[in-house]
Amino acid sequence: MAADSSSQQKIEKKIVVIGAGPGGYVAAIRLAQLRHTVTVVEKEALGGVCLNWGCIPSKAMIYAGTLFERIQKASELGILVDGLRLDMPKLQHWKNGVVQKLTGGIGQLFKAHGIQTVYGTATFSDSKTLSVQGNDGQTHTLKADAFLIATGSSPVAVPGFALNGHNIIDSRDALNWTEVPKTLAVLGGGVIGLEMGTLYAKLGAKVSILELSDSILPGVDSEITQLLKRSLKKRGIQLHTGTKASISQASETEISLQLETPKGTDSLTVEKLLVCVGRKPNSQGLGLEKAGIKTDAKGFIPVDAQLRTNVPHIFAIGDVTAPPLLAHKASKEGLVAAAVIDGSKEVLDYRAMPSAIFCDPEIATVGLSEEQAKAQGYTVKVGKFPFAASGRALSMNEPDGMVKMITDAATDQILGVHMIGPEVSELIAEATLAIEMGATAEDLSLTVHTHPTLPETMMEAAEAVHGLAIHIFQKEKPATAAVK
């Protein structure tokens, strides 16, 4: 990524941002910092799905669930706790407080930067005009020099699984339960399904995950997903892959499912059913055709490397443009789009786009998987280091998982890092920086890491690429060029 340092005279512009999620609100603030006049149109709440019904509330609940589970297992460390119980209404109150603090903070930042907010539903009248049907009943007409579409995505509806807000629900409703269901089936073995399934297993539910395809988490390194499957089984979560589910009977108190599995027909009866099979772009109803904006067959809005749609003064960022659907991807795209609107020639490079999955153990990835690297023609060298050999991980009673580093055998450049284990959602930042900087495995192995810490596993995985990891035995002898 490179910013243009043009010395041309500053031109203040009127910008309308549609959507105040992690892409839209970040772009709006940056545009205001660059002294443009910014109006944000938001249908529901500042912060969008991420802050209100997604990333933040789910991670707050997952943190609480992890703490609850760890206290139950603390006797292994000589810490005895009697009378432990879960107060779900109080947990919900705390979670909602976290959300309110963050969304309130965005409101204060908008006010401080002079950003106007219009609450309502936006529709393009033409490429220069936006009509907003306000939540206050009034219609607002907004004209601008540039528009930024950041409308996000919404859950995919599944035929035969109509949500009722009671016991057939999506992840938004599942984050507001005031009681833990005794039994829960999760339809979908993707990121959201696995995170929510793991959360409620920690809180005491008996969880079954139903996935139509043969594997969970497509795109994640297969060795990592195998370790996750082992962990899910160890936790008591039933994972059914290659399984087609249908509702055979549903009442107020239970849902009966028929399962078509690779081994034949089976059945499952649960108290609650959580449907989360994916998300679709929120591009319908925006009047894109009136503005001349094109979409692809799935409804995503194609953009170029500067986040422009096919209409040069209309930009789009985040989930509405293309997968991966990640909040930090949307935020980064918002910053790049804001810079371009301001006159910069900045472009976005997606090679170093990290991803984290907050199941247990956590999974974090950046760059190419081993399978993807080979498919792209690389001759790869791989270094692996298990958390079971990490002094810090053992001292935390968290021995499960590993760091896997994929490198180009010809140049030693790091192509990808895939991790499963304790706090890898934090550790992935070092790997992301390494890929962003074009670092080699040798660069990381020569970098001094604090002892005893979890980041030492990154150093040892880099050493393992050359057969030189200290705290594991490697049969492979080191290449001469790597020994200095």
C-alpha positions as CSV (number, residue, x, y, z in Angstrom):
1,M,0.0,0.0,0.0
2,A,1.4,3.4,-0.9
3,A,-0.1,6.9,-0.3
4,D,0.3,9.6,-2.8
5,S,1.9,12.8,-1.5
6,S,0.3,15.1,-4.1
7,S,0.6,18.8,-3.3
8,Q,-2.5,19.7,-5.3
9,Q,-4.8,22.3,-3.7
10,K,-7.3,20.7,-1.3
11,I,-10.9,20.4,-2.6
12,E,-13.5,19.9,0.1
13,K,-16.2,17.5,-0.9
14,K,-19.7,16.5,0.2
15,I,-19.7,12.8,1.0
16,V,-22.5,10.5,1.9
17,V,-21.7,7.2,3.5
18,I,-24.5,4.6,3.5
19,G,-24.1,2.3,6.5
20,A,-22.4,2.9,9.9
21,G,-20.7,-0.5,10.4
22,P,-17.0,-1.0,10.9
23,G,-16.4,0.0,7.3
24,G,-18.8,2.9,7.1
25,Y,-18.1,4.7,10.4
26,V,-14.3,4.3,10.0
27,A,-14.5,5.8,6.5
28,A,-16.7,8.6,7.7
29,I,-14.4,9.6,10.5
30,R,-11.3,9.5,8.2
31,L,-13.1,11.7,5.6
32,A,-14.0,14.2,8.3
33,Q,-10.4,14.2,9.5
34,L,-9.5,15.1,5.9
35,R,-11.9,18.0,6.3
36,H,-14.7,16.9,4.0
37,T,-18.4,17.3,4.8
38,V,-19.8,13.9,5.7
39,T,-23.3,12.6,6.2
40,V,-23.9,9.0,7.3
41,V,-27.2,7.2,6.6
42,E,-27.8,4.3,9.0
43,K,-30.9,2.1,9.0
44,E,-30.6,0.7,12.5
45,A,-27.7,1.6,14.9
46,L,-24.2,3.0,14.8
47,G,-21.7,0.3,14.7
48,G,-23.8,-2.0,12.4
49,V,-23.9,-5.7,12.8
50,C,-20.3,-6.0,14.1
51,L,-20.8,-3.8,17.2
52,N,-24.4,-4.5,17.9
53,W,-25.2,-8.1,17.0
54,G,-22.0,-9.7,15.8
55,C,-18.3,-9.4,16.6
56,I,-18.4,-7.5,19.9
57,P,-21.4,-9.1,21.7
58,S,-20.4,-12.6,20.5
59,K,-16.8,-12.1,21.7
60,A,-18.1,-10.7,25.0
61,M,-20.2,-13.8,25.5
62,I,-17.4,-16.1,24.3
63,Y,-15.0,-14.5,26.9
64,A,-17.6,-15.1,29.6
65,G,-18.1,-18.7,28.5
66,T,-14.4,-19.4,28.5
67,L,-14.0,-17.9,32.0
68,F,-17.0,-20.0,33.2
69,E,-15.4,-23.2,31.8
70,R,-11.9,-22.4,33.1
71,I,-13.2,-21.9,36.6
72,Q,-14.9,-25.3,36.5
73,K,-11.5,-26.8,35.5
74,A,-9.4,-24.8,37.9
75,S,-9.3,-27.7,40.4
76,E,-6.6,-29.1,38.1
77,L,-4.5,-26.1,39.2
78,G,-5.4,-26.6,42.9
79,I,-8.0,-23.8,42.8
80,L,-11.2,-25.2,44.3
81,V,-14.5,-23.3,43.7
82,D,-17.8,-24.3,45.3
83,G,-21.2,-23.1,44.3
84,L,-20.3,-21.9,40.8
85,R,-23.4,-20.9,38.8
86,L,-24.3,-19.0,35.7
87,D,-26.5,-15.9,35.9
88,M,-27.5,-15.4,32.2
89,P,-29.7,-12.3,32.7
90,K,-26.7,-10.6,34.5
91,L,-24.3,-11.8,31.7
92,Q,-26.7,-10.3,29.1
93,H,-26.7,-7.0,31.1
94,W,-22.9,-6.9,31.1
95,K,-22.7,-7.8,27.4
96,N,-25.2,-5.1,26.5
97,G,-23.2,-2.6,28.5
98,V,-20.1,-3.3,26.5
99,V,-22.1,-2.7,23.3
100,Q,-23.6,0.5,24.5
101,K,-20.1,1.9,25.5
102,L,-18.7,1.2,22.0
103,T,-21.7,2.5,20.0
104,G,-22.0,5.5,22.3
105,G,-18.3,6.2,21.6
106,I,-18.9,6.3,17.8
107,G,-21.8,8.8,18.4
108,Q,-19.4,11.0,20.4
109,L,-16.7,10.8,17.7
110,F,-19.3,11.6,15.0
111,K,-20.4,14.7,17.0
112,A,-16.8,15.8,17.6
113,H,-16.0,15.5,13.9
114,G,-19.2,17.3,12.8
115,I,-20.5,14.2,11.0
116,Q,-24.3,14.4,10.4
117,T,-26.3,11.2,10.9
118,V,-29.6,10.4,9.2
119,Y,-31.4,7.4,10.4
120,G,-33.5,5.7,7.7
121,T,-33.5,3.6,4.5
122,A,-31.4,4.9,1.6
123,T,-32.3,4.5,-2.1
124,F,-30.5,6.1,-5.1
125,S,-32.7,8.3,-7.2
126,D,-29.8,8.7,-9.7
127,S,-26.0,8.7,-9.5
128,K,-25.9,12.0,-7.7
129,T,-29.0,11.9,-5.5
130,L,-30.0,9.7,-2.5
131,S,-33.5,9.6,-1.1
132,V,-33.7,8.5,2.5
133,Q,-37.0,7.4,4.1
134,G,-36.3,8.5,7.6
135,N,-37.1,6.5,10.7
136,D,-38.8,9.7,11.8
137,G,-41.3,9.4,8.9
138,Q,-39.7,12.2,6.9
139,T,-38.1,11.9,3.5
140,H,-34.6,13.4,3.1
141,T,-32.9,14.1,-0.2
142,L,-29.1,14.1,-0.2
143,K,-26.8,15.2,-3.0
144,A,-23.1,14.6,-2.9
145,D,-19.8,14.7,-4.8
146,A,-19.1,11.1,-3.8
147,F,-21.0,8.2,-2.2
148,L,-19.7,5.3,-0.2
149,I,-21.8,2.2,0.1
150,A,-21.1,0.2,3.2
151,T,-24.3,-1.7,3.8
152,G,-22.8,-5.0,4.9
153,S,-24.5,-8.4,4.8
154,S,-27.3,-10.3,6.4
155,P,-28.0,-14.0,7.1
156,V,-28.9,-16.3,4.3
157,A,-32.4,-17.8,4.6
158,V,-32.7,-21.6,4.2
159,P,-35.8,-23.1,2.7
160,G,-37.6,-25.2,5.2
161,F,-36.1,-23.5,8.2
162,A,-38.3,-20.4,8.7
163,L,-37.0,-18.4,11.7
164,N,-39.6,-17.8,14.5
165,G,-37.5,-15.8,17.0
166,H,-38.3,-18.4,19.6
167,N,-36.6,-21.8,19.0
168,I,-35.6,-21.6,15.3
169,I,-33.4,-18.6,15.3
170,D,-30.3,-16.9,13.8
171,S,-27.1,-15.7,15.6
172,R,-28.6,-12.3,16.5
173,D,-31.4,-13.9,18.6
174,A,-29.0,-16.5,20.0
175,L,-26.9,-13.8,21.6
176,N,-29.8,-12.6,23.6
177,W,-30.9,-15.8,25.3
178,T,-31.5,-15.4,29.1
179,E,-31.4,-19.2,29.6
180,V,-29.0,-21.8,28.2
181,P,-30.8,-24.4,26.2
182,K,-30.3,-28.0,27.3
183,T,-29.9,-29.2,23.7
184,L,-28.9,-27.1,20.7
185,A,-28.5,-28.0,17.0
186,V,-26.5,-25.6,14.8
187,L,-27.2,-25.7,11.1
188,G,-23.9,-24.7,9.5
189,G,-20.3,-25.5,10.2
190,G,-18.8,-22.2,9.2
191,V,-17.2,-19.5,11.4
192,I,-20.4,-18.3,13.1
193,G,-21.8,-21.8,13.6
194,L,-18.6,-23.1,15.2
195,E,-18.2,-20.0,17.4
196,M,-21.8,-20.1,18.7
197,G,-21.8,-23.9,19.1
198,T,-18.6,-23.8,21.1
199,L,-19.9,-20.9,23.2
200,Y,-23.1,-22.7,24.3
201,A,-21.2,-25.9,24.9
202,K,-19.1,-24.0,27.4
203,L,-22.2,-22.7,29.0
204,G,-23.6,-26.2,29.4
205,A,-25.7,-27.0,26.4
206,K,-25.4,-30.3,24.6
207,V,-24.5,-29.2,21.1
208,S,-24.7,-30.8,17.6
209,I,-23.3,-29.1,14.5
210,L,-24.8,-30.1,11.2
211,E,-22.8,-29.3,8.1
212,L,-23.9,-30.2,4.5
213,S,-20.4,-30.3,3.0
214,D,-17.8,-32.9,3.8
215,S,-15.6,-30.4,5.8
216,I,-15.9,-27.5,8.1
217,L,-14.3,-24.1,7.6
218,P,-13.5,-24.1,3.8
219,G,-10.3,-22.3,3.0
220,V,-8.6,-23.1,6.3
221,D,-5.6,-25.4,6.3
222,S,-6.8,-29.0,6.5
223,E,-4.4,-29.9,9.3
224,I,-5.8,-27.0,11.4
225,T,-9.4,-28.2,10.8
226,Q,-8.5,-31.7,11.8
227,L,-7.1,-30.5,15.1
228,L,-10.3,-28.5,15.6
229,K,-12.5,-31.5,15.0
230,R,-10.5,-33.4,17.6
231,S,-11.1,-30.5,20.1
232,L,-14.8,-30.4,19.3
233,K,-15.1,-34.1,20.0
234,K,-13.1,-33.8,23.2
235,R,-15.5,-31.0,24.3
236,G,-18.5,-33.3,23.7
237,I,-19.8,-31.4,20.6
238,Q,-21.3,-33.8,18.0
239,L,-20.1,-32.8,14.5
240,H,-22.1,-34.2,11.6
241,T,-20.4,-33.4,8.2
242,G,-21.8,-34.4,4.8
243,T,-25.2,-34.3,6.5
244,K,-28.5,-32.9,5.1
245,A,-31.0,-31.9,7.7
246,S,-34.7,-31.2,7.5
247,I,-37.3,-30.4,10.2
248,S,-39.7,-33.3,10.6
249,Q,-41.7,-31.8,13.5
250,A,-41.5,-28.6,15.5
251,S,-43.4,-27.4,18.6
252,E,-43.0,-24.7,21.2
253,T,-40.7,-26.9,23.3
254,E,-38.7,-29.0,20.8
255,I,-37.7,-29.6,17.2
256,S,-37.3,-32.9,15.6
257,L,-34.8,-33.1,12.7
258,Q,-34.3,-35.8,10.1
259,L,-30.7,-36.3,9.1
260,E,-29.4,-37.8,5.9
261,T,-25.8,-38.8,6.8
262,P,-23.1,-40.6,4.8
263,K,-24.0,-43.7,7.0
264,G,-27.8,-43.5,6.4
265,T,-30.8,-41.8,7.9
266,D,-30.8,-40.6,11.5
267,S,-32.8,-38.3,13.7
268,L,-32.1,-35.6,16.3
269,T,-34.5,-33.8,18.7
270,V,-33.4,-30.5,20.3
271,E,-34.7,-27.7,22.4
272,K,-33.3,-25.0,20.0
273,L,-32.1,-24.8,16.4
274,L,-29.6,-22.1,15.4
275,V,-29.5,-21.5,11.6
276,C,-26.3,-19.9,10.3
277,V,-25.3,-21.2,6.9
278,G,-23.8,-18.0,5.5
279,R,-24.4,-14.4,4.7
280,K,-25.5,-12.5,1.6
281,P,-24.7,-8.9,0.5
282,N,-27.2,-6.1,1.4
283,S,-27.4,-4.7,-2.1
284,Q,-31.1,-5.1,-2.7
285,G,-33.4,-2.1,-2.3
286,L,-30.6,0.5,-2.7
287,G,-31.8,1.6,-6.2
288,L,-28.4,0.6,-7.6
289,E,-29.9,0.3,-11.1
290,K,-31.0,4.0,-11.0
291,A,-27.4,5.0,-10.2
292,G,-26.0,2.7,-12.9
293,I,-24.1,0.5,-10.4
294,K,-23.6,-3.1,-11.5
295,T,-23.7,-6.2,-9.3
296,D,-22.5,-9.8,-9.9
297,A,-24.7,-12.9,-10.0
298,K,-24.6,-13.2,-6.2
299,G,-25.5,-9.6,-5.5
300,F,-22.0,-8.4,-4.6
301,I,-20.9,-5.0,-5.9
302,P,-17.6,-5.4,-7.8
303,V,-15.0,-2.7,-7.1
304,D,-11.5,-2.0,-8.3
305,A,-8.3,-1.9,-6.2
306,Q,-9.3,1.6,-5.0
307,L,-12.8,0.5,-4.0
308,R,-14.6,2.3,-6.9
309,T,-17.7,0.7,-8.4
310,N,-18.3,1.0,-12.2
311,V,-19.6,4.5,-11.4
312,P,-16.4,6.5,-10.7
313,H,-17.7,8.7,-7.9
314,I,-19.5,5.9,-6.1
315,F,-17.4,3.6,-3.9
316,A,-18.3,0.4,-2.1
317,I,-16.6,-1.4,0.8
318,G,-17.0,-4.3,3.2
319,D,-19.3,-7.3,3.0
320,V,-21.4,-5.8,0.2
321,T,-18.4,-6.1,-2.2
322,A,-17.0,-9.6,-1.9
323,P,-15.8,-12.2,0.6
324,P,-14.0,-12.6,2.9
325,L,-16.7,-11.0,5.1
326,L,-14.5,-9.5,7.9
327,A,-14.9,-6.4,10.0
328,H,-11.3,-5.4,9.8
329,K,-11.3,-5.9,6.0
330,A,-14.2,-3.5,5.8
331,S,-12.4,-1.0,8.1
332,K,-9.2,-1.1,6.0
333,E,-11.2,-0.7,2.8
334,G,-13.0,2.3,4.3
335,L,-9.6,4.0,5.0
336,V,-8.4,3.3,1.5
337,A,-11.6,4.5,-0.1
338,A,-11.5,7.7,2.1
339,A,-7.9,8.4,0.9
340,V,-8.9,7.9,-2.7
341,I,-11.9,10.2,-2.4
342,D,-9.5,12.7,-0.9
343,G,-7.3,12.5,-4.0
344,S,-4.7,9.9,-3.1
345,K,-3.7,7.1,-5.4
346,E,-3.7,4.5,-2.6
347,V,-4.7,0.9,-3.4
348,L,-5.4,-2.1,-1.2
349,D,-3.3,-5.3,-1.2
350,Y,-5.1,-8.2,0.3
351,R,-2.1,-10.6,0.7
352,A,-1.8,-9.9,4.4
353,M,-5.5,-10.0,5.4
354,P,-5.7,-12.0,8.7
355,S,-8.7,-13.9,10.0
356,A,-9.6,-15.2,13.4
357,I,-12.2,-17.7,14.5
358,F,-13.1,-17.6,18.2
359,C,-13.9,-21.2,18.8
360,D,-11.8,-23.2,21.3
361,P,-8.9,-23.5,20.7
362,E,-8.9,-20.3,18.6
363,I,-7.9,-20.4,15.0
364,A,-6.1,-17.6,13.2
365,T,-4.8,-17.5,9.7
366,V,-3.1,-15.1,7.2
367,G,-1.8,-15.7,3.7
368,L,-1.9,-19.0,1.8
369,S,-2.7,-22.4,3.2
370,E,-0.4,-25.3,2.2
371,E,-3.0,-26.5,-0.2
372,Q,-3.4,-23.0,-1.8
373,A,0.3,-22.4,-2.1
374,K,0.8,-25.7,-3.9
375,A,-2.1,-25.0,-6.2
376,Q,-0.5,-21.7,-7.1
377,G,2.7,-23.5,-8.2
378,Y,4.9,-22.9,-5.2
379,T,7.3,-25.5,-3.9
380,V,6.7,-25.1,-0.2
381,K,8.6,-25.8,2.9
382,V,6.6,-26.0,6.1
383,G,7.5,-25.4,9.7
384,K,5.3,-26.6,12.6
385,F,5.6,-26.0,16.3
386,P,3.1,-27.5,18.8
387,F,1.9,-25.5,21.8
388,A,2.5,-28.7,23.9
389,A,6.3,-27.8,23.6
390,S,5.7,-24.2,24.7
391,G,6.6,-23.4,28.3
392,R,4.2,-20.5,28.3
393,A,1.3,-22.6,26.9
394,L,1.9,-25.3,29.5
395,S,2.0,-22.8,32.3
396,M,-1.4,-21.6,31.1
397,N,-2.7,-25.2,31.0
398,E,-3.3,-24.7,27.3
399,P,-1.2,-27.4,25.5
400,D,-3.5,-28.0,22.5
401,G,-2.7,-26.7,19.0
402,M,0.2,-25.6,16.8
403,V,1.6,-22.9,14.6
404,K,2.1,-23.9,11.0
405,M,4.2,-21.7,8.7
406,I,4.2,-22.1,4.9
407,T,7.2,-20.7,3.0
408,D,8.4,-20.6,-0.6
409,A,11.3,-23.1,-0.8
410,A,13.1,-21.0,-3.4
411,T,13.2,-17.7,-1.5
412,D,12.3,-18.6,2.1
413,Q,9.6,-15.9,2.0
414,I,6.6,-16.6,4.3
415,L,3.5,-17.3,2.2
416,G,1.1,-18.1,5.0
417,V,0.8,-18.8,8.7
418,H,-2.0,-20.9,10.2
419,M,-2.5,-21.3,13.9
420,I,-4.8,-23.2,16.3
421,G,-4.2,-22.7,20.0
422,P,-4.4,-20.3,22.9
423,E,-4.7,-16.6,22.1
424,V,-3.7,-17.1,18.4
425,S,-6.2,-14.3,17.5
426,E,-3.6,-12.0,19.1
427,L,-0.5,-13.9,17.8
428,I,-1.5,-13.6,14.2
429,A,-0.6,-9.9,14.2
430,E,3.1,-10.8,14.0
431,A,2.5,-13.2,11.1
432,T,0.5,-10.5,9.3
433,L,3.3,-8.0,9.7
434,A,5.8,-10.6,8.5
435,I,3.8,-11.2,5.3
436,E,3.1,-7.4,4.8
437,M,6.9,-6.8,5.1
438,G,7.8,-9.7,2.8
439,A,9.8,-11.3,5.6
440,T,11.5,-14.7,5.4
441,A,11.3,-17.5,7.9
442,E,15.0,-16.7,8.7
443,D,13.9,-13.1,9.6
444,L,11.5,-14.4,12.2
445,S,13.9,-17.1,13.5
446,L,16.6,-14.4,14.0
447,T,14.2,-12.1,15.9
448,V,14.6,-12.3,19.6
449,H,11.3,-13.1,21.3
450,T,10.5,-12.6,25.0
451,H,10.6,-15.7,27.2
452,P,8.4,-17.2,28.3
453,T,5.7,-16.0,25.9
454,L,3.3,-17.5,23.4
455,P,5.0,-15.5,20.5
456,E,8.0,-17.8,20.9
457,T,5.9,-20.4,19.0
458,M,6.1,-18.2,15.9
459,M,9.9,-18.1,16.2
460,E,10.2,-21.8,16.7
461,A,7.8,-22.5,13.7
462,A,10.1,-20.3,11.6
463,E,13.1,-22.3,12.9
464,A,11.3,-25.5,12.2
465,V,11.1,-24.5,8.5
466,H,14.9,-25.1,8.4
467,G,14.8,-28.1,10.7
468,L,16.3,-26.0,13.5
469,A,13.5,-25.7,16.2
470,I,15.1,-26.1,19.6
471,H,12.3,-27.4,21.7
472,I,11.2,-30.3,19.4
473,F,13.1,-33.1,17.7
474,Q,13.1,-32.9,13.9
475,K,14.3,-35.8,11.8
476,E,14.9,-33.5,8.8
477,K,18.5,-32.2,8.7
478,P,18.9,-28.4,8.2
479,A,19.7,-27.1,4.8
480,T,23.3,-25.7,4.7
481,A,22.2,-22.3,3.6
482,A,20.0,-21.9,6.6
483,V,22.8,-22.5,9.1
484,K,24.7,-19.4,9.8
